[in-house]
Amino acid sequence: METPRIVVLVRADCRTCDRMEGVVREIGARVGEEHVVVDVDAADTDSEWRAEYGDRIPVTLVDGVEIGSWRIEPDDLVRALTGGDVP
C-alpha cells in the first residue's frame, strides 16, 4: 500500500493535534485524499521526523513538504493538494 500524500505528525493527548487532524480529515475527504497520523514520540517513528519537527508538533506534510505547523488553514491544504485555486 502506498503512503498517503498527507501525513499529520502529532503527540498523544494533544488537543491542538486533534484539531489539526480534524481539518486534514475534512479537507482530505472533500478532495479525495487519505491521510496518516504519526505520533512522533512512538518508538517506531522515524527519528528524523522527531528531530526535524518535534518542537513544532502538530505538523502537516503534503508530499513530504511542510504545509502547516500548530494550525493549518483549510485553503492552504486544498491548494497544496490540488496545485491550484480553492474550489
Secondary structure as GFF3:
##gff-version 3
##sequence-region A 1 87
A	DSSP	beta_strand	6	10	.	.	.	ID=ss1
A	DSSP	alpha_helix	15	31	.	.	.	ID=ss2
A	DSSP	beta_strand	35	39	.	.	.	ID=ss3
A	DSSP	alpha_helix	47	53	.	.	.	ID=ss4
A	DSSP	three_ten_helix	54	56	.	.	.	ID=ss5
A	DSSP	beta_strand	59	62	.	.	.	ID=ss6
A	DSSP	beta_strand	65	69	.	.	.	ID=ss7
A	DSSP	alpha_helix	74	82	.	.	.	ID=ss8
###
